[in-house]
Amino acid sequence: MRNRFGVRSVFYAVFIAVTFSFALPVGVAAESSTLLTGKAAMGDWTKDAPGVRRKITVRDLPPPSSNVLTINLPRVARPPADARLQVPRGFKIDLYASGFRDPRFLLNAPNGDIFVSESRANRIKVLRDTKSNGKPDVVQIFAERDLNKPFGIAFYPPGNEPQFLYVANTDGIIRFPYRNGDLKARGPAEKLGAQLSGGAARLRSGGHWTRDIVFSPDGKKMYVSIGSRSNVSDSAAEADRARIFELNPDGTDRKVYAWGIRNAVGIAFRPDSNGLWMSTNERDEIGEDLPPDYISSVRPGGFYGWPWFYLGNHPDPRHKGKHPELADKVIVPDVLVQAHSATLNLCFYTGDQFPAEYKGDIFAAFHGSWNRMKRTGYKIVRVPFDHSTGKALGEYEDFVIGFVTPEGKVWGRPVGIAVAKDGSLLISEDGNGTIWRVNYDR
């Protein structure tokens, strides 16, 4: 589906989306109240179910071993006719839109439009639901020039009247002039002076390529996450990698905000706070269950271990004896998740549609494992908070599952996630190029 959708071709876009939806599974409601801990919490996708909770702690970590030859690629298939996405009771999941190429990032505009980064297509689209029926009837290309593997996008300044749409290319930051309701960039891209270490499409040929971007709630600072070039190298090629940077909104005065973070794919500020959070892919090849990926608050100046340590004072066996002066400085993240799940984007639930206990919790997209014999990930999870303290409970809960069939075949890989203006949750998956909508049926 590589036609250039415009407003005049909306009928064609909607026809394709509706036609494709007949071949896709619909959602069903189910729920479990199981809490898995220890070794059981590290299990595979066969234990997934809406409501299942997992709590992994540092005490649960197995000793390192080698799983360097463990390759179980997903090889994404077409959705089976009998596949069903599952959500907790009271919720419903439906196809929102389809026909995308690599829809990697979702962003809700103040007027309710949904912006989509199609990273490998070097394109940004806008979706608009003019009929308020839960499906977009306008699909427009916002920009397709000056883009180089665009991933994170953000409006600036924060609030209801942004003036720019910022785009994190893999090698730099650009911004387009924007006013509420624009379906097309109203001017050419402006390239900011901030240079980013660019990445290729695959880790082995150039490193993690995604770059996320967010602004502090007061709009005074910009934050950009950059993943490592390698799995676990400490060579000079890793300079300015595996970090979260703080910059001025014009791209000047770049500083390291936090480091030793192998790949913070998603970053977001907790609502009504100055607390930055991240969703991080950890390293591979030291065990089926090691080390867990994580979702965590970001401490200014904090060191998270990569590549010499992981999850506190646990030395990576490939760097044994290096940098002992850093051993007691490694921060243990707030929430550990199943190893190799590939936790990508995250968002805080800011809507009013879901039950009150969801307000302020995190939803995160797990893209799914490859360096693990038994699959993990391929789902959406909820990270609950103690809202009296503002701290995560240290566990996470399955929210949307079913992208893997009982036979282990993968048909969807969740990646983008955003809260729509009506309070529903939108999820993109880049396996079959679809976007899904979860709403609460009162």
Backbone torsions as a table, in degrees:
resi	resn	phi	psi	omega
1	MET	NA	80.8	-173.7
2	ARG	-116.5	13.9	174.9
3	ASN	-67.6	149.4	-179.0
4	ARG	-83.9	97.8	-178.1
5	PHE	-67.7	134.6	172.1
6	GLY	-133.4	177.9	-178.4
7	VAL	-60.3	-36.8	-178.1
8	ARG	-71.0	-18.2	-179.5
9	SER	-106.5	23.7	-178.9
10	VAL	-60.4	-41.0	-178.3
11	PHE	-56.7	-42.8	-179.3
12	TYR	-63.8	-43.2	-179.1
13	ALA	-62.0	-44.8	-178.4
14	VAL	-68.4	-38.4	178.1
15	PHE	-59.1	-45.8	-179.4
16	ILE	-63.4	-45.0	-177.6
17	ALA	-61.4	-44.3	-178.2
18	VAL	-68.8	-42.6	179.7
19	THR	-61.3	-44.2	-178.8
20	PHE	-65.6	-31.7	-175.4
21	SER	-65.1	-26.2	-179.5
22	PHE	-66.0	-23.5	-179.0
23	ALA	-92.7	-3.4	-176.2
24	LEU	-100.9	153.9	-179.4
25	PRO	-72.4	152.4	173.5
26	VAL	-101.9	169.4	-176.4
27	GLY	-90.0	154.7	173.7
28	VAL	-130.8	152.0	-178.8
29	ALA	-93.8	136.4	176.6
30	ALA	-156.7	163.8	-178.5
31	GLU	-161.3	143.8	175.2
32	SER	-132.3	154.1	177.9
33	SER	-115.0	21.9	-176.4
34	THR	-72.2	136.5	171.2
35	LEU	-110.2	119.4	178.5
36	LEU	-102.7	132.7	178.8
37	THR	-130.4	169.1	176.0
38	GLY	57.5	-140.1	-178.6
39	LYS	-59.4	-36.8	-179.5
40	ALA	-62.4	-33.9	-179.4
41	ALA	-69.6	-19.9	-178.7
42	MET	-91.5	2.7	-176.3
43	GLY	-63.6	-172.2	-172.3
44	ASP	-99.3	-170.5	-173.8
45	TRP	-64.9	-18.0	-177.4
46	THR	-67.4	-17.3	177.7
47	LYS	-95.4	0.4	-179.1
48	ASP	-70.3	141.8	173.8
49	ALA	-167.8	145.1	178.2
50	PRO	-54.0	128.8	179.9
51	GLY	95.0	-17.3	176.3
52	VAL	-65.2	130.1	-179.5
53	ARG	-111.2	148.0	177.7
54	ARG	-129.5	138.3	174.9
55	LYS	-132.9	113.2	179.3
56	ILE	-111.4	132.7	179.2
57	THR	-120.7	166.5	178.6
58	VAL	-60.1	-32.7	179.3
59	ARG	-64.1	-21.1	-177.5
60	ASP	-84.3	-8.8	-171.1
61	LEU	-65.8	132.0	174.5
62	PRO	-76.9	165.6	174.6
63	PRO	-69.2	153.5	179.5
64	PRO	-66.9	147.8	174.7
65	SER	-147.5	-179.9	-179.8
66	SER	-104.6	126.3	168.5
67	ASN	-125.7	37.5	-175.0
68	VAL	-61.1	-27.3	-178.5
69	LEU	-96.8	4.8	-179.0
70	THR	-83.9	102.0	-179.9
71	ILE	-123.8	119.0	179.0
72	ASN	-135.4	72.9	-175.9
73	LEU	-65.1	146.3	-176.3
74	PRO	-70.4	-32.0	-178.2
75	ARG	45.1	70.5	-170.9
76	VAL	-57.1	131.5	-178.8
77	ALA	-108.0	170.3	171.1
78	ARG	-67.3	150.6	-179.7
79	PRO	-61.5	124.2	176.7
80	PRO	-62.9	151.2	-177.8
81	ALA	-61.7	-30.2	-176.6
82	ASP	-99.6	8.4	179.1
83	ALA	-72.2	142.4	179.8
84	ARG	-138.0	125.7	171.3
85	LEU	-75.5	142.5	-177.4
86	GLN	-120.0	138.6	179.7
87	VAL	-133.9	163.5	179.0
88	PRO	-63.1	158.4	177.9
89	ARG	-56.5	140.5	-178.4
90	GLY	93.7	-14.7	179.8
91	PHE	-106.5	159.8	179.0
92	LYS	-139.7	139.6	178.3
93	ILE	-123.6	132.1	-178.4
94	ASP	-136.5	156.6	173.0
95	LEU	-65.3	129.2	179.6
96	TYR	-96.7	-46.7	179.5
97	ALA	-162.8	160.5	-177.9
98	SER	-147.6	-179.5	178.1
99	GLY	85.9	20.9	-179.5
100	PHE	-94.3	158.9	173.6
101	ARG	-112.3	105.6	177.6
102	ASP	59.5	59.4	178.4
103	PRO	-75.1	92.9	-168.0
104	ARG	-93.3	-22.6	-174.1
105	PHE	-145.5	137.9	178.2
106	LEU	-119.3	140.2	179.1
107	LEU	-141.4	130.7	179.1
108	ASN	-90.9	123.2	176.8
109	ALA	-81.2	158.1	-179.7
110	PRO	-56.5	-30.4	-179.0
111	ASN	-87.1	-0.2	178.3
112	GLY	102.7	-9.1	174.8
113	ASP	-62.6	152.2	176.9
114	ILE	-114.1	123.3	177.5
115	PHE	-96.5	138.9	-177.1
116	VAL	-127.6	124.0	171.7
117	SER	-86.9	117.3	171.6
118	GLU	-98.9	91.5	-163.8
119	SER	-61.9	-52.0	-175.3
120	ARG	-76.1	-18.0	175.2
121	ALA	-85.7	-6.8	-177.2
122	ASN	52.5	58.7	-173.5
123	ARG	-151.6	146.6	173.0
124	ILE	-124.2	128.2	179.4
125	LYS	-113.7	158.9	174.4
126	VAL	-119.3	133.4	176.4
127	LEU	-114.8	135.8	-179.4
128	ARG	-134.0	133.1	177.6
129	ASP	-104.6	90.8	-176.7
130	THR	-77.8	-16.9	-177.0
131	LYS	-99.3	-2.1	-179.7
132	SER	53.2	42.2	180.0
133	ASN	-113.4	14.2	175.7
134	GLY	84.5	10.5	176.3
135	LYS	-142.2	138.1	-179.6
136	PRO	-73.7	138.4	175.3
137	ASP	-113.3	-1.2	173.2
138	VAL	-124.6	125.8	176.8
139	VAL	-129.5	117.3	-173.3
140	GLN	-132.6	140.0	172.2
141	ILE	-76.7	119.2	178.7
142	PHE	-81.5	-42.4	-179.4
143	ALA	-158.2	146.1	173.6
144	GLU	-148.0	18.7	174.6
145	ARG	-118.4	152.4	178.0
146	ASP	64.2	21.6	-179.9
147	LEU	-107.3	136.1	179.5
148	ASN	-135.8	93.4	-174.8
149	LYS	51.9	57.1	-179.9
150	PRO	-63.5	140.2	177.7
151	PHE	-130.4	-91.3	-177.6
152	GLY	-66.1	138.3	175.2
153	ILE	-134.2	149.1	-176.4
154	ALA	-155.3	145.1	176.3
155	PHE	-88.7	145.9	178.3
156	TYR	-142.1	139.5	-4.5
157	PRO	-74.3	163.1	177.4
158	PRO	-59.2	149.7	180.0
159	GLY	121.9	-164.0	-172.2
160	ASN	-90.7	-6.2	-177.7
161	GLU	-130.9	65.0	-179.8
162	PRO	-66.1	154.3	179.0
163	GLN	-110.6	-16.1	-177.4
164	PHE	-142.5	152.3	163.7
165	LEU	-108.6	115.0	176.7
166	TYR	-86.5	143.4	179.6
167	VAL	-129.9	128.1	175.7
168	ALA	-93.0	96.5	168.6
169	ASN	-70.4	168.1	-179.7
170	THR	-67.9	-23.4	-175.8
171	ASP	-119.6	8.6	-179.9
172	GLY	173.3	-179.8	-176.6
173	ILE	-119.7	132.3	174.6
174	ILE	-125.0	165.5	175.2
175	ARG	-144.2	144.1	178.0
176	PHE	-109.9	140.2	172.1
177	PRO	-62.8	138.9	-174.2
178	TYR	-147.7	142.0	169.4
179	ARG	-132.1	151.2	-177.7
180	ASN	-47.1	126.1	176.7
181	GLY	95.2	-6.4	178.0
182	ASP	-62.5	131.3	174.4
183	LEU	-100.1	-12.8	-179.6
184	LYS	-140.8	143.6	179.1
185	ALA	-55.4	129.4	-176.3
186	ARG	-85.3	2.2	177.5
187	GLY	-164.9	171.2	-180.0
188	PRO	-69.1	162.6	179.0
189	ALA	-71.2	141.8	171.9
190	GLU	-104.2	124.6	179.7
191	LYS	-90.3	125.0	178.7
192	LEU	-82.6	162.3	-175.1
193	GLY	-73.3	-15.5	-177.0
194	ALA	-66.4	121.2	177.4
195	GLN	-96.4	135.4	177.7
196	LEU	-115.2	149.0	176.7
197	SER	-72.3	110.2	-175.1
198	GLY	-72.3	151.5	178.7
199	GLY	-124.6	153.2	176.4
200	ALA	-85.7	179.8	-174.2
201	ALA	-70.6	-23.3	-178.4
202	ARG	-129.6	147.1	-174.8
203	LEU	-54.0	-48.1	-172.4
204	ARG	-68.6	-17.1	-177.1
205	SER	-108.7	9.9	177.7
206	GLY	162.5	2.3	172.1
207	GLY	95.9	173.4	177.3
208	HIS	-60.7	131.9	-171.8
209	TRP	-107.8	-16.2	-176.8
210	THR	-73.5	144.9	176.1
211	ARG	-133.2	122.2	175.8
212	ASP	-100.3	158.8	-175.6
213	ILE	-145.0	132.9	175.9
214	VAL	-143.2	162.1	176.0
215	PHE	-115.6	148.0	174.5
216	SER	-62.5	153.0	-177.2
217	PRO	-55.4	-30.7	179.0
218	ASP	-86.4	-1.7	177.0
219	GLY	76.2	6.9	-175.4
220	LYS	-83.2	-23.6	-176.9
221	LYS	-133.3	152.8	177.4
222	MET	-117.6	142.5	-178.6
223	TYR	-125.0	134.6	-177.7
224	VAL	-131.7	130.6	178.4
225	SER	-101.8	138.1	-179.7
226	ILE	-133.2	124.8	179.6
227	GLY	-81.1	172.3	-178.7
228	SER	-70.6	163.4	173.7
229	ARG	-83.1	-27.9	-172.6
230	SER	-126.4	-179.9	173.4
231	ASN	-72.2	-47.3	-173.0
232	VAL	-156.0	21.7	-179.0
233	SER	-77.1	149.9	172.3
234	ASP	-117.3	29.1	-179.6
235	SER	-74.3	172.6	-179.4
236	ALA	-63.0	-19.8	178.8
237	ALA	-66.2	-14.8	-179.8
238	GLU	-89.8	4.4	176.2
239	ALA	-59.1	134.5	-179.9
240	ASP	64.4	25.7	175.9
241	ARG	-121.7	171.1	178.0
242	ALA	53.9	47.1	-175.8
243	ARG	-143.8	163.7	164.3
244	ILE	-115.0	126.2	-177.9
245	PHE	-103.3	149.8	171.9
246	GLU	-112.4	132.7	-179.0
247	LEU	-139.4	165.8	167.3
248	ASN	-74.1	157.5	-179.3
249	PRO	-59.9	-20.6	177.6
250	ASP	-88.8	4.1	177.2
251	GLY	91.0	1.7	-179.3
252	THR	-91.1	169.9	173.2
253	ASP	56.2	54.7	179.6
254	ARG	-72.9	131.8	177.5
255	LYS	-134.7	153.2	174.7
256	VAL	-78.8	120.4	179.8
257	TYR	-89.5	-38.6	176.2
258	ALA	-156.6	154.2	-173.5
259	TRP	-145.9	175.7	-176.1
260	GLY	71.1	29.6	-176.9
261	ILE	-114.3	106.4	-169.3
262	ARG	-55.2	-47.1	179.4
263	ASN	-161.6	90.9	175.9
264	ALA	-81.7	86.3	-173.8
265	VAL	-65.6	-43.0	-179.0
266	GLY	-117.8	138.1	173.9
267	ILE	-133.8	147.1	-178.2
268	ALA	-160.3	147.6	174.8
269	PHE	-88.7	136.5	175.3
270	ARG	-68.4	133.1	-176.8
271	PRO	-55.2	142.4	176.8
272	ASP	58.5	34.4	177.9
273	SER	-153.8	171.6	173.7
274	ASN	-103.7	22.3	-176.1
275	GLY	-90.0	116.8	176.7
276	LEU	-89.2	138.0	178.9
277	TRP	-123.7	158.1	-177.8
278	MET	-139.9	156.0	176.3
279	SER	-121.1	115.8	-163.4
280	THR	-124.7	132.4	170.2
281	ASN	-85.5	124.2	175.8
282	GLU	-89.1	-175.6	-173.1
283	ARG	-77.9	169.6	-179.6
284	ASP	-115.7	169.8	165.4
285	GLU	76.9	19.5	170.9
286	ILE	-123.0	19.8	174.3
287	GLY	147.7	150.3	176.9
288	GLU	-60.2	-38.3	-177.7
289	ASP	-113.8	23.3	-174.2
290	LEU	-142.7	141.4	-17.5
291	PRO	-86.6	157.5	175.3
292	PRO	-59.5	143.8	164.1
293	ASP	-68.4	175.1	-178.1
294	TYR	-154.9	158.6	171.9
295	ILE	-122.8	127.8	-169.9
296	SER	-155.2	154.7	166.3
297	SER	-67.1	157.4	-178.8
298	VAL	-113.6	117.6	178.3
299	ARG	-86.5	130.8	177.7
300	PRO	-57.2	127.3	-178.6
301	GLY	79.0	1.7	-173.7
302	GLY	-71.0	147.2	177.2
303	PHE	-113.6	126.9	-173.2
304	TYR	-109.9	9.7	164.7
305	GLY	107.2	-34.0	-172.8
306	TRP	-65.0	139.3	-1.0
307	PRO	-96.6	-2.9	-169.2
308	TRP	-83.5	-28.2	-177.2
309	PHE	-136.1	167.2	173.1
310	TYR	-144.2	139.2	173.3
311	LEU	48.8	58.8	-176.4
312	GLY	91.5	-155.8	-174.7
313	ASN	-81.3	63.0	175.0
314	HIS	-117.2	103.3	-177.5
315	PRO	-69.6	137.3	172.2
316	ASP	-71.0	126.3	-175.5
317	PRO	-59.1	-21.2	179.4
318	ARG	-79.0	-8.7	179.2
319	HIS	-130.1	29.3	-175.4
320	LYS	-54.8	130.5	177.5
321	GLY	88.8	-8.0	-178.9
322	LYS	-84.1	143.3	173.2
323	HIS	49.0	57.4	176.9
324	PRO	-62.4	-23.5	-179.8
325	GLU	-67.4	-15.0	-179.7
326	LEU	-97.6	-8.9	-170.6
327	ALA	-57.1	-40.7	-176.7
328	ASP	-90.0	7.7	179.4
329	LYS	-103.3	-4.1	-174.7
330	VAL	-76.3	123.5	-178.8
331	ILE	-81.3	136.1	173.0
332	VAL	-86.7	122.5	-177.9
333	PRO	-63.4	163.9	-175.3
334	ASP	-71.9	-41.4	-174.8
335	VAL	-133.2	117.7	177.0
336	LEU	-93.9	137.9	-178.6
337	VAL	-124.3	164.3	-175.9
338	GLN	-49.2	133.6	-177.1
339	ALA	-56.8	140.2	174.0
340	HIS	68.1	16.1	177.8
341	SER	-68.6	-21.2	-178.8
342	ALA	61.1	63.7	176.8
343	THR	-71.3	122.8	-174.2
344	LEU	-107.1	-107.1	-175.2
345	ASN	-77.7	156.6	175.6
346	LEU	-141.4	157.9	174.2
347	CYS	-148.4	155.9	172.7
348	PHE	-92.4	139.2	179.3
349	TYR	-78.1	115.6	-177.1
350	THR	-114.0	1.4	-176.0
351	GLY	-83.1	179.2	179.0
352	ASP	-116.6	1.3	-176.2
353	GLN	-78.0	-41.2	-177.9
354	PHE	-72.6	163.1	175.5
355	PRO	-54.1	153.4	-171.9
356	ALA	-57.9	-31.4	-176.7
357	GLU	-68.3	-13.5	178.8
358	TYR	-83.7	-17.8	-174.5
359	LYS	-60.3	125.5	178.1
360	GLY	84.8	-3.2	176.1
361	ASP	-80.9	163.3	178.3
362	ILE	-94.4	140.5	163.4
363	PHE	-113.2	136.0	-178.0
364	ALA	-134.3	146.9	-179.7
365	ALA	-101.0	125.6	177.1
366	PHE	-102.2	114.2	-175.7
367	HIS	-70.5	-31.2	176.0
368	GLY	111.3	153.7	-171.4
369	SER	-82.4	160.8	167.4
370	TRP	-137.0	-30.9	-178.0
371	ASN	-95.0	52.5	-177.7
372	ARG	-160.7	134.5	-176.6
373	MET	-67.4	-45.2	177.7
374	LYS	-99.9	126.8	-170.0
375	ARG	-63.7	144.8	167.8
376	THR	-131.8	158.0	177.7
377	GLY	91.3	-145.3	-178.2
378	TYR	58.0	48.3	-177.2
379	LYS	-162.8	173.1	172.8
380	ILE	-111.1	133.7	179.4
381	VAL	-122.6	159.4	174.5
382	ARG	-111.8	134.8	175.2
383	VAL	-109.5	104.7	-176.6
384	PRO	-77.4	152.0	-179.5
385	PHE	-119.0	153.7	163.2
386	ASP	-87.0	103.1	-170.4
387	HIS	-76.5	-8.4	174.0
388	SER	-78.3	-26.6	-179.9
389	THR	-110.2	-17.3	-177.0
390	GLY	77.8	15.0	-178.3
391	LYS	-108.1	146.1	175.4
392	ALA	-68.9	149.7	-178.6
393	LEU	-76.6	-10.5	179.3
394	GLY	89.7	7.5	178.9
395	GLU	-130.7	170.9	175.6
396	TYR	-142.8	160.6	-169.0
397	GLU	-131.3	132.6	176.0
398	ASP	-63.2	132.2	-179.1
399	PHE	-118.4	-47.2	174.0
400	VAL	-127.0	122.7	176.2
401	ILE	-131.3	171.7	176.4
402	GLY	117.9	3.7	178.3
403	PHE	-78.2	-4.8	175.1
404	VAL	-119.8	133.3	179.9
405	THR	-77.8	164.5	177.7
406	PRO	-56.8	-23.7	178.8
407	GLU	-86.2	-1.7	179.0
408	GLY	90.7	10.6	177.9
409	LYS	-84.1	135.4	-176.5
410	VAL	-97.7	130.4	175.7
411	TRP	-123.7	-2.2	177.9
412	GLY	-153.3	140.4	-179.7
413	ARG	-127.4	96.0	-177.4
414	PRO	-60.2	141.5	-178.4
415	VAL	-144.7	-50.0	-178.4
416	GLY	-98.6	151.4	-179.2
417	ILE	-155.5	137.5	-178.8
418	ALA	-157.9	153.8	175.1
419	VAL	-94.2	122.6	179.4
420	ALA	-76.1	166.9	-176.5
421	LYS	-63.1	-29.8	179.5
422	ASP	-83.3	2.5	178.1
423	GLY	91.7	-2.9	174.8
424	SER	-75.4	165.6	-179.6
425	LEU	-109.9	128.3	179.2
426	LEU	-106.7	138.3	-175.7
427	ILE	-132.8	129.6	172.5
428	SER	-105.5	150.2	172.2
429	GLU	-134.2	137.7	-172.4
430	ASP	-98.3	5.2	176.4
431	GLY	-71.1	-50.0	177.8
432	ASN	-116.1	9.5	172.6
433	GLY	68.0	44.7	-177.6
434	THR	-120.0	162.2	173.5
435	ILE	-126.9	134.5	-177.2
436	TRP	-116.7	152.9	-178.8
437	ARG	-123.0	125.0	176.2
438	VAL	-107.5	123.6	175.9
439	ASN	-127.3	158.2	179.6
440	TYR	-97.2	122.4	-177.3
441	ASP	-89.2	97.7	-176.9
442	ARG	-65.7	NA	NA
